[in-house]
């Protein structure tokens, strides 16, 4: 950046030197008896050259005044004074001054426009060079290195870059340009303080003791900081600040692009893993179905052929119950894979609530014939649009869950009521209840409660997740809570009575 005092001295010297040179050339023209108009043109030329070699309009105007005075003093009678014997010279002076001023202004403007065009070309070239290099960057480290090097060269300083991690926390070190070809890593003394200042920033940059920090904002979070040394940052012109902002935006776009690309790769890998897991579960489940059906049929046949006091009856009964549990698990796994693949289609028909509940209670009765389940439904016929098979599976899963967590003789109930445009189903028990820390997670896939007692039955945490998916697909909601009137848990889900109705979870 040019020193203003030096610029003023240079302008004054240029004006004096060029006017003196024009005067010398004019003296030669007078000696050679050239017309005075040639001398006037030489003075106008000196004004143009002065305007071309200095900054702004001031020295062109000063050269115009000096040229007019010099022409009057050395080439009009009486000589070596500013007096004029011939009044017509005033017209010459006026035309000369006007021509010089206009020519000087045009020259200065053309020079300014040329300088502006050159500066814009340099800035565009620097920005294009930065963007081209950032396109090939393969990591955030590469992006920071390229940005620091380009901005240091453009701003003529030792710029630095502090990156933030994916959680929005500053890293412990930052990269700084040391020489034209060398970069160094420096430690960050107060990362938490930097993060706090940037979060509460109300200006374009944060002015520190050593650096001025410009945030690099991404689409969702702060990606890092571009740091300029304080002494250089204080001298930035408006045009340089605009260029710096453009370069920071290019850096932010590159960092954002890299993070989005990594997220897509991670999502694709997770989707592939889920697909492989789903295929494996589906294959295993299909292969288990046939032998389980044979085991259940054979054990049931043995039970029918033997008396209850026969030891073989209890063995066959145990085999049947375990096979039935495995069969239920296989059905849940198949339902899970269909839900994940989006192949679970709803066949909604108006269904009588008592029939759906009756089928679910009958299914549980085969698994646990010693258990009694209390059912309360409205006296009037209640028709609910639903896929009876899927809602039946929801009820079976909830009742099976209640059976697992209650002792024989403890209450298990199913209640249905009507609440405006929704049917409300509640499955309640008098078991151990749900630990408070487990309540927010019971509908998560593969989540099992941590508070099971020694008599609790085994499970893998699929039943409730499937229930939630089926109920949500019907436009309803489901939630779990511990009973307010004593021990036990209750699960409540709602189904809309009209097509198109939904309820927020």
N, C-alpha and C positions, 0 to 999 in steps of 0.2 A: 504494500500500500504506500503510495507516494506521500512524502512529507509536504503539508500545505505551505510551509515557509519556503522550502526549496522550490516548490512549484511556482510560487509568486516571484521569487528572484529570477528563476529561469524565464518566466514570461516577460518580465521587465527587460532583461538583457536581450531577449529575442526582438522585442519591439524596437529597442534603441539600435541594435546592430543592423537590423534590416532597413530601418529608416535611414541610418547613416550610409548604408550601401546604396540605397536608392538615390540619396543625395549625391554621392560620388558619381554614380552612373549618369545622373541628370547633368552634372557639371561637364562630363565628357560630351553628352549630347549638345549642350550649349556651345562647347568649344567647336564641335563639328557642325554647328549651326543647324541642328535638327529642330523641327517644330516643337513648341511647348507641349502640344498634346502627347508627344512621345514621353516627355518627362512625367506628365500626369499619369500615363499608363504604367510607368515604372513604379511610381509611388503606390498605385492601386495594387500592383503585383507584390510589393513589399507587405501590404496589408494582408493579402491572401496567404502569403508564405508565413506571416506571423500567426494568423489564425490556424493554419495547418499545423504549426509546430508547438502550439500552446493549448492549454485546456480551457474550455469555456469561451464565452463571448467577450469577456472583459478586455483581454489584451488585443483583440482585433479592433475594438473601439478605441483603445488607447493608441494603437498604431495609426488609426485613421486621424486622430487629433494631431499626433506628432507629425504625420506626413503632410497634413494641411498647413501646419505652422512652418515646417521646413520649406515647403514649396513657396510660401509667402515670403519667408526670410531670405532665401537664396536665389529665387528666380523671378521675383517681381520687384519693381522699383517702388519706393527706395529700398535698396538691398540692405540686408542684415538688420532689418527692423520688421515689426509686424504691421506697419502702416502700409496703405495701398493708395497710390496716386490715381489709378484707373479704377473707377467704381465697378466696371464690368467684371473685374476679377472676383468680386463677391459671388457672382453667378457661377464662375468657374470653381471657386472654393466650395460652394454649396453642392454643385453637381458632383464634384470630386469626393466630398465627404459622404454624400448619399450613396454614391456608387461603391465607395469603399466599405461603408457599413453593411450595405445589402450583400456585397460580395463576401465580406467577412462572416456575416451571419450564415449565409448559405454554405460556406466552406466549413464553418464550425459544426453546422448541423450535419453535413455530409460526413464529416470526420466522426461525429458522435454516433451516427447511424452505422458507420462502418465498424467502429469499435464495438457497438452493441451486437452487430451481426457476428463479429468474430467471437465475442464472449458467449453468445448463444450457441454458436457452433461448437465451441470448446466444451460448454456445459452439456450439450446434447451428446457429444462424443464421449465425455466422461460417464454420463448416465448409461449410454448404450454399452460401453465397455464393461461397466459394472454389471448390468443386467445380463449380458452375454456370459460373463464368468459365473454368475450366480446360477444360471440355468444348468450348468454341469456339476454344481455342488452336490455332494452325496451325504453330507452330515451338517449339523449345526456348527460344528467346529470349522468346517470348510467355509461355510457362509460367513462366519465371524472373521475368519482370516482374510477372505476376499474383500469384505466390506471395509475392514480396517486399512488394508493396503490401498484400496482405491480412494477412500476418503482422505487418507493422509496425503496422498499425492495431489489430490484436487485442492485441498484446503491448505497445503503446505505446512503441515504440522504432524505431531505424533499422536494420531487418534487411537482410541481404544474401544473395546467392545466387551460388555459384561452380559453374559447370557443368563436367562432364567430357565429353571427346569419345568417339567410338565405340571407341577403343582404350583407354579407361580412364585417359586422361591429363588433368590439370586444364588448363583454358584459361588464357591469360595475363592475362585481366582478369575481374573479377566485378562484378555489378550490386548497387548499394546504394541504399536509399531516403534521399534527402537532406531533402526536405520532404514535406508531405502529397501533393503533386501532382508532384514532381520526383524523378527517379532519375538517378544518375550511375554512370559506369564507372570503376573503380579498377584499377590494375595489381596483379598478384600478384608478390610479391617472391621467393618460393621455391616454385614449383609442385611440384618434385620432392620437397622436404621435406614438403609437405602430403600428397602421394600416399603417401609412405612412412609418415607418421603414421596416416593413415586405414587403410592396409592392416594395420597392427599395432595397431589400436584394440581395446581390451578393455572399454571402457565405452560408455555411450550417446553421449557427445560427447567432442570433443577441446578441452581448455581451453588457449587461446592467450593471448598478451599483450594482444591487442586484441579478439579474438572468441572465443566458444565455438562450435565447429563441430559440427553434427549431420549425419551422412552421409545422403544420399538414396540408398537402396539399390534397385536394379532387380531384375528376376528373374534376371539373369545377371551383372551388374556394378554398380559404383558409378556413379551417374548425376550426382552433384554433392554440394554441401554447402550446408546452410542455416546462415547465420552470424548470431548475435545478439551485440550489444556486451557486453563482459565485465561491466560494472556492472549491466546489466539482467538478464543471464543468471543472475547470482549471487542475484538476488531472486525468481526464479521459484518459485512454490508447486507442490506436487505436482499440483494440478488443472491449473495452467497448463502444466506439462510434458506431461501427458496430452493436452491440447488441441494442443500444439505437435507431438507425435508424430503425432496424427491428421492434422494439416494437412500434415506432411511426407510421410505415407503417400499422401495424396491427390495431392500433387505428384509423387511417384514413380510412381504409377499413370498419371498423365497423360503423363509422360515416356516410360514404358514403352510405353504405347499408341501414342504418336507414332512411336517407333522401330520397333515391330512393323508399323505401317501403312506406313512408308517401306520396310521390308524386303519386305513383301508386294508393294508397287508395283514395287520393283526386281526381285523374283523373277518377277512377271508380265511385266515388260518383257523380261527375259532369256528367259523361256519363249516369248514371241512372236517374239523374234529367232531363237531356235533353230528354231521352227516355220517361219518364213519361209525360213531357211537350208536346212532340211531339204526343204521344198517345192521350192526352187530347185535343190538338188542332185539331187533325185529327177527333176525335169523334165528337167534337162540330161542326166542319166545315161540316161534312157529314150530321149531323142532321139539320143544318141550310139550306142546299141546297134546299131541297124539299119545305119547306114553303116559302122560298124566291122566288123560281120559281113561286109558286102559287100567291104570292103577286104581283110580276111583271106582270104576265099574267092578273090578275084581274084588276090591275090599268090601264094597257094598253088598256084593253077592255073598261073600263069606259071612258077613254080618247077618244076612237074611237066613243063611243055612245053619247058624249056630245060635244057641241060647245065650241070654245075657249073662248067665252065670258061668258060661264056658270061658276059660282064659283066652281062647282064640278070638272071642268077640272083642275084648278090650284091645288086643293087638290090631285087629282089623279096623276097629274104630279109630285108633291112633293113626294108622296108615291113611285112612280116609280123610281125617281132619288135616293132616300135614299135606296131603296131596291137594286137598281143596284150597288150603292156604297158598300153595304154590300155583294152583290154577288161577286164583284171584290175582296173585302177583303178576302172572303172565298176561292176564287181561289188562291190568293197569299199565304194564309196559307197552303193550300194543296200542292202547289208547294214547299213551304219551307220545309214541313215535308218530301216530297219525296227527296228533295236535301239532307237533313240531314241524311236520311236513306240510301242514295246511290241508291235509286230505280228509279231515274230519268234517263231514257235511251234515247239516241239521235237517232232519225231516220233521218239521213242525206240523203238528195237528192238534186240534182241541182235544185234550185228554182229561178224563175224570180223575180228580186228585186221589180219591179213595182207591181206585184201581192201581195206580202207580205205586202208592204207599203199600198197598196190600201185597203186590208182587215183591217189593223190596223186603218187607217183613217176612214173607214166606221164604225168600232166599236166605235170610239170616237164620230163620228157624231151622233150616237144614244143617247149617254150620254149628249152631248152638241151640239145640232143641230144649235145653234146660232153662233158657232165658225167656222171660216174658217182656214184651214191649208194649207199652201203653200208647194208644193212638187216639188223638183228638182232632176231628175234622169238622167243618161247618155242617149244619143240618141240611142246608140247601145244596143242591148239586153245584159243584165248583169246577168249571171247565177252564183249563189253562193251556194256552198254545205252547207246546213243548215237543221235544223229541223224547218220547216216553222211555226208550231204551237208555239214552244218556242220562236223563234225570234219575231214572231208576238206579243207574250206576253211582250217581252222586249220593243217593240215599243209602245204598248198600255200603259204600265206603264210609259214610259218616256213622252208620249203625255199627259196622264192623269195628270202627275206631272206638266207639263207646263200649262195645263188648270187651275189647282188649284191655280197657282201662277201668273196668268195674268188676267187682266180685259178684258171684252168683247171689241173687236175691236183691241186689241193689237196683234202684229204679233206672230204667231207660225209657224215654218217651219220644214220640214224634207228634208235633203239633202243627196244624195248618190253620192260618187265618187270612182274612182279606183286609188289606189296608189300602184304601182308595183304589188305585189302578194296578195294584201289585198283590200277588199271592205270597205270603210269608210262611216259609217252612222252618221249623226249629227242631233240632235233634238235641236232647238234653240227657244228662246222666248224673249219677251221684257218685262218681269215681273220685280219683285223686285230684282232678282239676289240672289246669295247665300252669306251669311255673310262669311267674310274671315276666321274666326275662325272655321266655320263649314265645310269648303271645305275638310279638310283631313278625315272627319268622315262620309260624307254623304252616303257611301256605307256600313257602319256598320249596323248590324241587330238591329232593334228597335230604331235606332237613328233618331230623328226628329230635324229639325233646330230650333234654338232659336230666330231667327229674323222674325218670321211670323207676318204679319200685321193683323189687325182686320178682314179683309175679307178672310183670307186664310182658305182653307178647311182642315178638320181634316185628320189625317193620323197616322199610328202607326210605320212607318219606316221599312216596309218590302219590298216595291216595288223595291227600288234601290239595296238592298242586293240581291234580287232574280235576277235582271238584271245582276249583276256582276257574279253570280254563273253560269247563263246560258251562258253568253258570254265567260267566262273562260273555260267552258266545251267544247265550240266550238273551242278552241285554239286561241281566240282573247283577246282583252283587252278593258277596258272602263275607261273613266275618265271624270271629271266634271270641269268646269271653268266658270268664268264670262266673258261675251262678251267684247272684246276689242274695239268694235265700238259703244259702248253705253251701256245703261242699259240692263239687262237681263242675262240669263244663257244659257249655251249650254252643252249638253252631247254628247260625241263622243265615238262610239265603232267601233271596226274593226273585220272583219271576214276573215279568209284565203280563197283565191280563189282555193287553191289546198289542197287536203287531206294531212295531216301530217305537214303542215305549222303551226307554232305557233309564237306568238309575245310576247316579255317580257313586263310585266306590267310596 
